[in-house]
């Protein structure tokens, strides 16, 4: 989706696009850092909240899928893959990983 359609009434330039995409990347990277290195449980819930917003975007765009171009279909596929990845954070194996990693982080003085 083009940034201009996502932000109607907002003057979109290449600088604006860079700032918005950098902010989105930073939010995702910080949350992934909290999950991967710190094993912060609240980060799973933050990712779930972000995934629910993503799911709402998928559901609102499903009507445009028939006859859509390859870029749109690839974007929808990537969004679905992200939903599956977030869902994996709530599997029993992930819970054991969080418990184990959290204990290791606390033992290291973090």
N, C-alpha and C positions, 0 to 999 in steps of 0.2 A: 504494500500500500504506500502510496506517495505521502510524504509528510504534509503536503498542503491539504490533502483530503482529511487527514487526521486532526489537523489544527485549523479549522475554518475561521476565517476572519483574522488570521495571524499572518503577518508578512514573513514569508519563508524565503530565506536566501541560503546559499551554500554554508555560510557561517552558522546560521540557525540550525541547519541539519546536523552539522558537526557537533554543536553543543548538545543538542537533544540526544543524538546517538551516543555521545560520550557519557552523558548522565545515565542513560539506560545501561550501558556497559558497566559503569562504575557500580551501580546498584546491584547488578547481577554478580559482579566479581566479588564485591564485599560479602554478599550473602554466601556465595560458594566458598569463600575463604573461611567463613565462620563454620560452615558444615565440615569442610574437608580437614582443616588444620586444628580447629578448636573443638569440634564435635558439639557445637552449641545446639541444644534441642530447640530453642526458640527460632533458630534459623530455618529449621524444617517447616515450621508453621508460617514463617514469612514467605518461604518459597511456595508453600501451598496457597497462600493468599495471592501471590503473583500468578500462580498457575490457574487459579479460578478466574482471574481477570483475562488470562490468555484463553481459557475455555470459552468465556463469554464472547471474546473476539472471534473464535472459531465458529461458534454457533450462529453469530450474526452474519458471518461471511459464507456460510454453507450454501445459501441460495444462489450465490454467484459462482459456485464451483463448476456446474455444468457449462461447458463452453469457455472456461477460463484459460488464460495462457499458461505456459509452463512455469513461469516465475511465481504466479499466484498459487498454483498447485504445489510447488516446491515449498513455498512459505507455509502453506497449511500442513504439509507433511512434517516440516521442522517443528511447527507448533505442537502437533500431536506427539512427536518424539519427546519434546520437552515435558509434556503432561505425563507420559509414561515414566520418564526419568524421575520426576518429582514423586510419582506414585511409588517408585521403588524405595524412596526414603522412608516409607511407612511399613515396609515388610518386616517380618520378625527378624530376619538376618541383619537388617539395618539397625534395628533396636539393639541387638547384641553388639554390633560394631560401635554404636554410640556409647553404650555402657563401657565397653573395653577401652575405647579411645579416650573417653572422658576421664577414666581412672588414670590412664597413662599421662594425660595432660596435667592433671592435678598433682601427680607424683613428681613431675618435672619442675614444679614450682610455678606453673602458669595460672 
